[in-house]
Amino acid sequence: MVTFQTVVRRPSALLPLAMSVTAFALVVGRIAIVGATAGADEGATAHLFQILIVAQVPLAVFFAATWLSRAPRSALRVLALQAAAVLVALAPVYCFHL
């Protein structure tokens, strides 16, 4: 039986989580430096944020295709964790209308 700890340590599980944390850090850093105002131009921070969020999709699909058949319960928990991390990264953008 494959445990949750074994599955979550896989690079295909950790990379999307790391990307979400990085995207969140970019938004929080921008808010700390510039403030929570939307500028006329999106800027490099917004483009990096968008790339990080969108690039997670193929990684999560790869993870799901690889692990759902091997360890469905653990894989679903990791996918839920990945989805929660994306929602946390998107929350400041939604709340501050950035």
N, C-alpha and C positions, 0 to 999 in steps of 0.2 A: 504494500500500500504506500502510495506517495503522499507525503505530508505537505501541509501548507508551507512550512518553512523551506522545504526542498524546492517547491515550485516558485515561491516568491524570490528566491535567490538567483533564478535564471536571468540572464541578460535581457531576454525578451520580455520579462516581467518588470525588471528594474528600470530599464531605459525609459519607458513611458512615464514612470513615476518621477524619475529625475528630470525629465523634460517639463513636467507639470510644475515641479518645484522651481525650476529655473524660470519658467514663464511667470509664476507668481512673484518670484523675487524681482524680476524685471518691472512688473507693474508696481509693486510696493516701493521699489527704488525710485521709479519715476515720480510717484506720488510724493515721496519724501523730498526729492530734489526740486521738482517743478511745481508740484501741487496737484490738486485733483481737478484741474481745468482741462477741457479738451482744446487743443490747439488747432490752428488752421491747417497745418500739415501734420499728418500722423507721426512722421519721424521714424528713425531707425528702431527705436524701442518697440513701437507698435508692429512694425514689420517682423522683427524677431519673435515677438509674442505670437503673431499669427502663424509664422512658420513652425514654431515649436508645438502649437496646439494641433495644427493640421497634420504635421509629420507623425504624430502619435497614432493616427488611424491605421496606417498599414502595419505598424508594429503591433498594435493591439489585435488586429485581424490575424497576423502571423502567430501571435501567442495563442489566440483562441483556436486556430486551426491545429496547432501543434499539441496543446495540452488538454483541450476539452475531452478528447477521446481517451487520453491516458489517465487523467485524474480530474473528473468533472467537478467534484465539490471544491477542491482546492483551486482549480482554474477559475471557477465562478467567483470565488472569494477574491482572487487577485484581480479579475476584471472589474469587480465592484470597487475595489480599492483604487484601480486606475481611473474609473469613472468619477469617483469622489474627488480624486486629486485634480482632475480636469475642472470639475465644478468649483473647487476651492480657487483654482487659478482664474476662472472666469468671474467669480463673485465680485472682486473689486472693480472690474471693468463694467459690470452691470450696475453695481451700486453707485458708482461715481460718474456713470454715463460717459466713459472715455472712448 
